[in-house]
């Protein structure tokens, strides 16, 4: 049977189209939150570190002079590479629940399993990376054990993950900045309903119930115990679209603390909150501080 040239061409085009579709589907399923080249690079770096435990790949995605702010890990790439055998032997796995990009910064909301090296079998983290020339140049994080039974019934990481309203990024960052100053710094706490929705406030702090009533109940209890948290300084306000993360320091339980707060904003009001509070140790593995 003689096969025509148009038939061969059509068959090849079909095969290429199918191959392209399969490749695209694979890439999309691998990093479903990725929608930019910098996010793709960040997730490749995350995979190299916590999935493949691959030193060569890490050298590709992390700078040699990688600056570390995790208080327990020395600065530089070499100490991170030295950590790989421990992670691999433990069988560490991770899941990224939220992935944000703001200028040179990548923000990840992650959970890790088999994470005893981080302090518990399962932990939740906020990881902030500063990117430079296609590599991770600097890292900040906050880590907390995952608590199964929470006051609201929500986990420390579930909820919406989709970035929307990207045209309102700066507006939403300003809203959260003003909320921090007026409410959390106590300049005008009576304005709380100007910032937090009275109709919806989904709470992921494991000790606090949903809604403004749940927040007020928690604050009243802390005040009665003379143990109110104090915010002293906001170091960064980072965000993309409807999500805004703040990195702050202050005091709670009589000790210095790092406060990481992630807010979801909808129609000009805060409608959801996730956070991690981590004690700042007196001694660190480097001189970079936690911020």
N, C-alpha and C positions, 0 to 999 in steps of 0.2 A: 504494500500500500504506500502510495506517495503522500508524504505529509507536506502540506503547503507552508511557505515561509510565514504568512500571517498567522497560521495556527500555532507555529512554534513561538512566535512573538507574543501572542495572546497568552499561551501557557506559561511562558517565562514571567510575564507581567503579573499573572495571577499568583505564581509562586512567590515572587518578590513581595507582593501585597500581603499575602498570608504570613510570610516571615516577618515583615515589618509590623503587622498587627500583633503577632505573638510576642515579639520583642517589646513593643510598647506596653502590652498588657503585663508582661513580666516586670518591667521597670515600674509601672504604676503600682502593682501589688507589693513591690519590694519596699517602696517608700511612699505610701499613699498621701502623706502630708506635704510632699515636696512640690513646689510650684515655681522654683527659681533656681538658677545655677548655684548660688551660694548655699541654699538649703541642701541641694544635692551634695555639694562638697562636704558640708557639715555632717550629713548622715553617713557619707562614705567614711569620714573620720571616726564617727561613732561606731560604725560596724568594725572598722579595723581594730579599734580598742576593745570593744565589749562583745563582739560576736565572733570575729575571726582570730582575735588575739595575735595579730600579724605585725611583727616589728617592722618589716620592710614597708608595709602599707602605712604604718603609723609615721614612718620617716617621710613618706610622701605627703601626708596631710597635716603633720604637726611640725612647727618650727623647732630647730635645735634649742633656741633660747626661749622656749615655751614658758610663760610666766604662770605660776601656780598660786592660787589663793585658797585652795582647800587647806585648812590648817594642819592637817596630818600628813600631807604629802610634800616632800621637798620640791623645790622649783626646778624647772628644766625638763627636757624630754627624757633623759637617761633614767631618772627615777620612775617615770611612767612606764617606760619599756621594761624595767625590772619588775613591775607589778604584774605583767602579763601572765607569767607561769602560775601565779597564785589565783588569778581570775579564771584561767583555763581549767586548772585542777578542781576548783570549786564548782565549775559548771555554771558560771554566772550567765544569765540571760537578761535581756532588757526589752522594754517596750516604750516607745515615745508616744505620748498621748496628745501633746500639743507642740507645735513647732512654729516659732515666730521669727521674723527678720526685721531688724531696725538699724538701718545704716550698716555699720561694720559688725553689728552684734547679732548673734543667733541665740535664741532662748528656747530651751527644751524643758518640757515637763515629762519626766521619766519615772518608770518604776523598774526596779532590778530584783530578780529572784536569785536564790542561792547566794545572797549578798552578805554573808556573815563578815566578810572582809570590810564591809561598810558599817557594820554594827548590828545587823539583824538579818533574819532569813529573807525578809522582803522589805525593801525600803522605797520611799518616794523621794524624788529629788527635783530641784530646779537647777539646771545647768546653764550658765551663760558663757558663751564663747565670743571673744573678739577675733575676727578674721583679718588676716593681712596677706595680701598677694596670694590668695588661694589656699592659705593654710591657717590652722588654728594657732593663734599667737598668745592667747591669754585665757584663763579659765577661772570662773567663780562658781561656787555651788552652795546649796544648803540641803541637808539630808535629814530625813526623819524615818523611824520605823513605821510601817503600815499598821494601823490600828483597825481591827476588824469590826468592833462594835462602836459606832459613832452616835453622837447625840441626834443628828439629823437623819440618820439612816443612809446618808450618802458616803461614798468613799472619799479618800483624799485626792483622788485623781479622775473620777468619772465625770460625766457631764459633756456638754458640747465641745467639739474640737475644731470645727470649721471656722476659719478666719473669714469674716465678712466686713462690710463697711470700711474698706481700705481707704476710701476717700475721707474718712473721719478720724484717721489715726491721731493727728496732732490735736484735734478737738478733744478726743477721748483721753489722751495723755494729760492735757491741761485740766480736764475734769478731775482726774484722779489726783493730780498734784495739788489742786485746790482742796480736795477732800482730805488729803493727808495733813495739810496745814490747818484747816479749820477744825476738823474732827479729831484726828489722831494726835495732833500736836496741841489740841485743846484751845485754839485761838477763838473758835466760834462753834462749839459743839452743838448748839441749838440749830445749826443749819443742816443737820444730818439728813433730813428728808429732802433737801435740795440735791443731795448726791446719791443716796440709796433709795431705790424704789420701795414705796410702801406696799405695792401689790406683789412684788416678787423679789426675794433675796435668798437665793439658794446657797446654803452654807456648807463648806467642805472641811472647815476646821473641826476635828473630831470631837471637840468638847462643847461645841456651840450648836444650838438648834437653828432651824430655818427662820427667816423673817426678821424684821426689826425687833419683834418681841423676843425672839431667841437671843439676839445680840444684846438687847437691854438686860435680859435676865443674866447673861454671862458677865456683863460689865458690873452689874449690881453685886453679884457674888464676889467678884474679884475685889471690888471696893470694900466689901464687908470683911474680907480677909486681909485688908491692907496690903494687897498684892497686885495692884493695877500695873499693867505693862506701861512702859514709857518709851516713846519714840523720840530720839534725840537728833537724828540726822538722816535725810534721804540721800543716798549716794547716786542712785540712778532711777530714772523713770523710762522704761523701754516698752515698746508695744508695736502691734500691727493690727490695724482695723479695730475690731471689737474687744481685743485682749490687751491689757496693760499690766506690766510687772513692775513692782517697785522693790529696790534693794535698800534696806534701811538698817540702822543700828540703834540700839537703845538698851533698856534694862528690864528684867523681869525675874521674879524669884530671887531678887537681890544680886543678880549677876548680869554681866554684859551679854547681850544677845544680838544675833543677826536675824532680822525679820525680812522674809521674802513673801510678798503678797501679790497674788495674781487676781485681777478683777476682769469680769466680763461686763461690757457696757452695752446697753440697748436703749435706743431712742433718748440718749442724754442722761440716763440713770444707770447706776451700778446695780446689776441684777444677780450677780454670782461672785463668789469669793473662794479661792483656794489659798492656803498659806503653809509655810514651814518656818518654825522658830528653832534656831540652833544656837546653843551656848557658844560664846567666843572664848576659847581657852586662853589661859595666861601665857602659855608657851606654845609656839608653833614650830613647824618643821622648816620654816623659812622666815624671811623678814619682810614679806610682801603685805602682810595683814589680810583680813578677809574681804576687804573692799577695794 
